[in-house]
Amino acid sequence: MTIAEMNKRLGEIVAKLGEFQNLADYTSEDLATIKAFNTEAEGLKTNIEAKTALEGVVTMAAQPAPRATQAVAPIAPKAVVNDGFENGGSFFRAVAHSGATGRVDKRLVNTASVERVGEDGGFLIPTDFRTEIQSVVEGDDSLLSKTRQFKTSSNQLVLPVSETAPWDGSGIQAFWEGEAEGGTESKPVFRQANLRLHKITTLVRVSEELLEDAPALESYIKTEAPAAFVHKINNAIIDGDGVGKPLGFLRSGFKVTVAKEAGQNADTVNTANIENMYARILPKSIKNAAWLVHPEVLPSLRLMKFVEGANSPVPAYMPPAGLSAAPYGTLMGLPIMPMMGGVKELGTEGDICLVDLNHYITAVKTSGIKSEISTHVYFVTGESAFRFVMRVAGECPYSKPVKTENGNYEMSGLVTLADR
């Protein structure tokens, strides 16, 4: 059978299988028929992929060697991506067309962009398009870029961690020496933090209608795929449970939680809370720290007042011009970042956090985002699937807050406000 004939037969099988969807119960005969159709469909898909790959190799081998020609000035060429496509959308259309007809676009073959992956088959997305997605994921809206990040070619990262302070009697210490006295020995104390990289996947479904509009498709993919990655990674950095994903800082033993004030109303944030949280952030973290807040917290900040002696209360956050002016965007001199996900609702621990994410370690695979497209995953509905995969690890490697030398006052680079 030709590829076209196999695709036709595959469509007939899909139509037959669709007839079974409305049945309330299946007889043993129905189940046997469905199983037979599924087996035949899998065989057809395997043969289609094999023949398509073979034709691609034959086509590439048949390309004549380029002849030496005299260089001439180019005539206003269109801007193209590295694989000869005018934009990412035109690349996606070429892939979808090859899957539907079995005829592979020469630009896919000539640039060695064809790559069969898994049982469904896929095409490797051009490198420069993949890089653009990566840059959005690690942009200003992502917490990933604010963490202490390591690149690794492995799926596991082991880091030595020291939690000793110069005054706690362990680790490396300094001593005052009297005249003619020998030095006192000390040695470093480390433990190992083991970070395992977890796979995060974005699967984007695209209709046949959208495939017909290449510029719109490119814009859609470039918007939706990074947004999905950013949302999931931010959630994990803040409150991930560590099961198949990073362990969030809200679950870290290094975190310090500030108690609410006596008699404080439910679902509020007041000046005493802010002062007490700021007093718990490590001095070296002040220059890097930021407030991560739920948007519902913002009205509390804008209405917050400081009372100084006999003076009238003055705004703690809102400029003197009142509501007509933009808020400062800082609190205690540190930036405020409203977050749509990850942070908790107003009144729950995690609705406002003062954090220096340099104390949170992430590891990302050096290969970046792996990107594929398949026309077979949603064959029944006439849709194509674009898959983006990356591997990320994350956790705060420290097990407890830091205590001051005098008074045993607990401080941290991760500070939260308790439930109210």
C-alpha positions, 0 to 999 in steps of 0.5 A: 500500500502507498502512504496515501492508501494507508492514510485513507484506510486509517481514516476509515478505521477512525470513522468505524471506531467513532461509531462505538463511542455512543454505545452504552455497553460493549458486547464481547464481539464489539470488544473484539472488533475494537481491538482488531481495529486498534491493532490494524491502526497501530500497524498502519501508523508504524508503516506510514512512519517507516515509509515516510522516513525512508522516502525522506532518506531517499529524497535527501540522497538523491539531491545533486551536489551543488555546483560552484557558481559565481557569487551574485548580490542577493535580491531582497530575500525574505527574513527566514529562520535557520531552517528555511521557513519564513516563520515558526508558523510556516514550519508547523504547517509544513509538518502538519501537511507532511503528516496528512499527505505523507509528502515531506517538505524538502525544507524539512529533509534538506536541513535534517530537521526530521526526527521520528520520536516514539510511537506517534512520530514527531518533527524536531522544531527549529533551534532558534524557535526553541531558544525563543521559548526558553528565553520567555520561560526564564524571563522577568515573569518567571521565578526560575531566573531569580533562583540560584541556578545550575546547568547540568547534563545529568538528571541529578545534581549533588551539592555540598551544603554547609549550615555552620555559622562562625559562632556555633562551635562547628565548622571553620572558625577563627581564634584570638591567639596569645603570644607564643600560643599555637593555632586551634584546628578547625575543619569544614562541616558539609552535608550533601543536597541531592537534587533530582531533575523532574520532567515538565511537559507542555502539550499544545493542541492546534486545530486544522483551521489555525494551521491554515494561518501561519502567523497566527499559529506562531504567535499562539504557540509562542504565547501559550507554551511559555505561559504554561511552563512559567505557571507550573514552575512558579507553583513548584518553586513556591509550594511544590510537594517534591513528588515528581516536581521541585520542593517549594520554599513554603515547605522548607525547614529553612523558612521562618514563619512570623506569628500574627498579632494578638487580636488581629482581624482575619484576612488582614495584613498590618504594619506590625506584620510587615515590620516583623517579617522584615526583621527576620530576613537575613541581613545579606538577603536584604539587597536581593529580597522581594515580596511575593504577594497574592493580588488580594493582599494589595488593598491591605498594603495600600490602606496600611498606615503608620502612626508616628507619635502625635502625628496623624497616620501616614500612608505606608505604601500609597504616595501622598497624591493618593489614589490618583498616583501610582503606588511606589511598587516597593515595601520597606524599599523592597519590590512587590511582585503580585503572583497569579499562582503559587502564593496562597489566598488572603489570610493563609500562610503564603499570601505574602512572603519576603524571600531571597531566592538565592537561597533556593537552588534550581538545576536545569538540563543543559539541553534546554527545551526539547520540542516536537510536533506530531500529527497522529496524537489527535488524528480523530479530531483533526488536530496536531500536537506540539510538545515541549519538554524540559527537566528542572530540579529545585529545593532550598538545601538548608534544613533550619533557620540561622540563629544569631550569636546572641539571643538565638534569634531565628532569621532566614532568607525565606520569611512568611506570615502565619495564618490569620 
